Amino acid sequence: MKLKPKAILFDMDGVLVDSLDSWWFSLNSALETFNHEKISREEFIKKYWGHDLYDNIKKMNLPLEVARFCNNIYGDNIERIKIYKETKPTLEKLNKYKKAIITNTPNDCAVQILKQFNIEKFFDFIMTSDDVTMGKPNPEIVLKACKRFKVEPKDIVLVGDTDNDVIAGKTAGCKVVGINVYADYTIKNISELIFLLE
């Protein structure tokens, strides 16, 4: 059955852009600066990827200044971010839909990334961890975006790549499309989204 959403919400990291290494490098730089042990890429993916940065720092029992420092130096590692080749062509094909970004990435970083790849023009608005009290998997950011669109969650499709995206979307009442993660619909990359929509 094809989906007929009134709006589509996109996670950013891992969906539109590959920013894993930029976050891993930034976090390790912050850990090193504050004399904490660096973490491996495998550990980063397993324990921290897709979670809110401040939640990660709390989980590590570290002071919040480590997270602030990580955010401040994130721009230094922005050249490590790559846009997926399918992102722009897919967004162009979805021009009839209302679209927004919901990301646990802080606002300054998210805006910088979108501008770097000239894709901010495809979205009605960006909602980030700065706009909510709790990041994903809490559904707050999803519900807030639905409200801003004046659209019921059941009429919205959320596209994400982590369990946190799926949990946030399902808890809010959206249909969830997972990129390489189990959801209502699972696809391999963003270009396959086109075939799920009417």
C-alpha positions in Angstrom: 0.0 0.0 0.0 1.4 3.4 -1.0 1.8 6.2 1.5 0.0 9.5 1.1 1.5 11.8 3.7 0.6 15.4 4.1 4.2 16.1 5.2 7.5 14.3 5.6 9.9 14.6 8.4 13.6 13.8 7.8 16.3 13.0 10.3 19.5 14.6 8.9 22.6 12.5 9.9 22.7 9.1 8.3 19.7 10.0 6.1 20.7 13.0 4.0 24.4 13.3 4.9 27.0 10.9 6.3 28.3 12.8 9.3 29.4 9.9 11.5 33.1 10.5 11.3 32.8 14.3 11.9 30.9 13.7 15.1 33.3 10.9 16.2 36.3 13.1 15.6 34.7 16.1 17.4 33.8 14.0 20.4 37.3 12.5 20.6 38.8 16.0 20.4 36.6 17.1 23.2 37.4 14.1 25.3 41.2 14.6 24.7 41.0 18.3 25.6 39.4 17.4 28.9 41.8 14.6 29.6 39.4 11.7 29.1 40.1 8.6 27.2 39.1 8.6 23.5 36.6 6.1 22.2 36.9 3.7 19.2 34.7 4.2 16.1 33.0 0.9 16.9 32.1 2.0 20.4 30.8 5.3 19.1 28.5 3.6 16.6 27.3 1.0 19.2 26.7 3.3 22.2 26.3 6.9 21.1 25.4 7.4 17.4 21.9 8.7 16.9 21.6 9.9 20.5 21.4 13.5 21.7 25.0 14.8 22.4 24.1 16.1 25.9 22.5 12.7 26.7 25.7 11.0 25.5 27.8 13.2 27.8 25.6 12.4 30.7 25.8 8.7 29.9 29.6 9.0 30.0 29.3 10.8 33.4 31.2 13.8 32.1 30.6 17.5 32.7 28.4 19.3 30.2 31.2 21.6 29.2 32.6 18.6 27.2 29.4 18.7 25.1 29.6 22.5 24.7 33.2 22.2 23.5 32.3 19.4 21.1 29.6 21.6 19.6 32.0 24.5 19.3 34.7 22.6 17.4 32.3 20.6 15.3 32.7 23.1 12.5 36.4 22.2 12.3 35.4 18.7 11.2 32.7 19.6 8.8 34.8 18.8 5.8 34.5 15.1 6.9 30.8 15.2 6.1 29.7 13.9 2.8 26.2 14.2 1.2 24.7 11.0 -0.1 24.5 11.1 -3.9 20.8 10.2 -3.8 19.9 13.1 -1.5 19.5 16.1 -3.9 17.8 14.1 -6.7 15.3 12.6 -4.2 14.5 15.9 -2.5 13.9 17.5 -5.9 11.4 14.7 -6.8 9.5 15.3 -3.5 8.9 19.0 -4.2 5.1 18.6 -3.9 5.4 17.5 -0.2 5.8 19.7 2.9 9.1 18.7 4.4 11.1 19.5 7.6 14.2 18.3 9.3 14.1 17.0 12.8 17.6 16.3 14.2 19.3 15.8 17.5 22.2 17.9 16.0 22.3 21.4 17.5 20.9 24.2 15.4 24.2 26.0 14.5 25.7 22.8 13.2 22.6 21.6 11.4 22.3 25.0 9.5 26.0 24.9 8.6 25.7 21.4 7.2 22.5 22.2 5.1 24.1 25.4 3.7 27.3 23.6 2.9 25.4 21.3 0.6 22.8 23.8 -0.5 19.9 21.7 0.6 18.2 24.0 3.1 16.0 25.3 0.3 14.1 22.0 0.2 12.7 22.3 3.7 9.9 24.4 5.2 11.8 24.5 8.5 14.5 22.8 10.6 13.8 21.6 14.1 16.8 20.7 16.3 17.8 19.6 19.8 17.9 23.3 20.7 14.1 23.5 20.1 13.1 20.8 22.6 13.7 19.8 26.2 14.4 16.1 25.2 15.9 14.8 22.0 14.9 11.6 20.2 13.9 8.9 21.1 11.6 11.2 23.0 8.7 12.1 20.6 8.7 15.8 21.6 10.6 17.0 18.4 8.2 15.0 16.2 5.0 16.3 17.9 6.3 19.8 17.8 7.0 19.5 14.0 3.5 18.1 13.4 2.0 21.0 15.3 4.0 23.5 13.3 2.7 21.9 10.0 -0.8 21.8 11.6 -0.9 18.1 10.5 -1.9 15.1 12.6 1.0 12.6 13.3 -0.9 9.8 11.5 -0.7 11.9 8.3 3.0 12.3 8.5 5.9 10.1 7.4 9.1 10.2 9.3 12.4 9.0 7.7 15.2 8.0 10.0 18.2 5.6 10.2 18.4 4.7 13.9 16.2 3.0 16.5 15.8 6.4 18.2 14.2 7.8 15.1 11.8 4.8 14.9 10.9 5.0 18.5 10.2 8.8 18.4 8.1 8.4 15.2 6.1 5.4 16.4 5.5 6.9 19.8 4.2 10.1 18.2 1.9 8.2 15.9 3.7 8.6 12.6 4.4 6.1 9.9 8.1 5.4 9.9 10.4 4.7 7.0 13.7 3.3 8.3 17.0 3.4 6.3 18.7 0.1 7.0 16.8 -0.1 10.3 13.6 -2.0 11.1 10.5 0.2 10.9 7.0 0.2 9.3 8.9 0.3 6.0 12.6 -0.4 5.5 14.7 0.9 2.6 18.4 0.9 1.7 18.7 4.6 0.9 16.7 7.7 0.5 16.0 7.3 -3.2 13.8 4.3 -2.5 11.4 6.6 -0.6 9.9 7.7 -3.9 8.5 4.2 -4.6 6.7 4.1 -1.3 4.7 7.3 -2.0 1.7 7.9 -4.2 
